[in-house]
Amino acid sequence: MVQLSELWAKTLNVRREPEKIVKALGHSFALVVVLEQEEESDTPEGFHRKIVGFGHAVSDGAFVATICDVAVDPAYQRRGIGRRIVKELVQNMKQRGGPTGFAVFPPPKARHFFWTIGFRYEKKYKFMTYQGRLIESPSQ
């Protein structure tokens, strides 16, 4: 999870604790990890696997899925890896009889990427985030 945390820090400009990443991934409906195998003489296997791409989706399993945290190491970008990650996520969910609607909430620098692979702005809905406090009703 340390590699994934480092990838997100480099690409999405977010820092996430490895323990919380484990918890979040446990709630994923689908995920894709792209690995590169690097030769390394000081490991028993003689190689080391490096995460160069990642994406996952959360879903209700029937209607809609949100594709999250798609990231490709800058040294590996512009090779179609991000496109393949999203394609694999969508195909995986469809093959399992999962959701038929797919949403993303990309940061500004990723919006063009998602546009080029077929995502469009939905005029019917506005994205909202919770900023307040829930008010508990008095005990009865």
N, C-alpha and C positions, 0 to 999 in steps of 0.2 A: 504494500500500500504506500510505501515511501516513494517509490517510483511514480505512482499515479499522482500523489500529492505534488511532487516536483513538476510533473508534466502540466498539471493544472496551474501551478504558480507561473510557469513559463508562458503558457498559452492563453489562459483565461484570466490571469492576474488575480487569482484567489488562492488563499492558503487554507488548506483543510487538514485537520488532524487525521492521521491514519486510522485511529480507532473509530472515528465518526464515519470515515469512508467505508469501512467494513459494514457498519450498521446501515448506511444508505444503500450500499450495493445489495444488501440482503432484501431490500424492498423493491429492487428492480424487477421489471417484467421481462426485460431482455437486455443483454449487454454484448458488446463487441470489444475485444482487445486485440490490437495489432502489435506483434512482437518482431523484433529483429534479433537474430542470433549472432552474437559477437564472439570471436575467439578470445579465450582468456586462459592462459597457461596455469594460473594459480587456483583454479577450481578443479574439483575431482572430475567433472564432466569435460573439462577443457573448453567450455564455452559459457557465456553469460547471456541471458535473455533480457532485452531492454524493451520497455514499453515505448512505442513510437506513436501510437494512436489509440483512442478510446472513445466510446460513446455508450450511453445506456438509455433506457426508457422506463418510465413509470406509467402504470395504466390501471384502469378498472377491469381490464381483461375482456371487455366486450365492445365498448363504444369508442373510447378515445385513449390515446397514449401521448405522453409528452416526451419528446426526445431531448435528452439533457446532456450537458457537459461534453459535447463533441470536441475533441482536442487532438491535434496532430503536432508532434514535435516540429518546431520551425525548420530544422534541418531536413525534414522529410515532406514538407508541404509542397503543393503544386505538383503532386504525383498521382492525384486521384484517390488518395487514402481516405480523406474525409468523406468524399462522395460514396466510396465503397462501404464505409462504416454505416452511413445513414441507410444505404440500400440494403445492407445485411440486416439492420435492425428492423426495417419495414417488412422485408421478406420473411424474416423469422417470425414476426408477430402474426402476419397473415397466414403463414403455413400452419400455425398452431391454432387457427380459428379465433384469433384474438381481435383486437380493435380494428375498425375500418377507418377511423379518423386519426390524423397525426398532427400534433402541434409542436411548435418550438417557440421559445422566448429568447432569441439570440441577442447578445450584446451588440451595440452598434457596429463594431468592426467585423462581425460575423454575418450581418444581415445580407450582404451581397452574395456570400457563399450560399446561403439557404435559398435565396432568390434564384440563383443559377441552377439549382437542382430541383426546382419546381414548387417551392413553398411560396405562398402569396399572402398578403395582408388580408385579414378577415374584417370586413367593415361592420359586420353585425355585432361583433363583440369588442369590448375594450378590456385591456389587461389591467388588473388592479392588484395591489399588494396590501396586506394588512399592516396598518401603521399605529393603530390605537390599542386600547386595552379592552378586554372583554369585561363587561359589567355583570357581576353575579346578582341574581335576584335575591331579595331577602328570604330567609328561611320561613317556611309556613308552619 
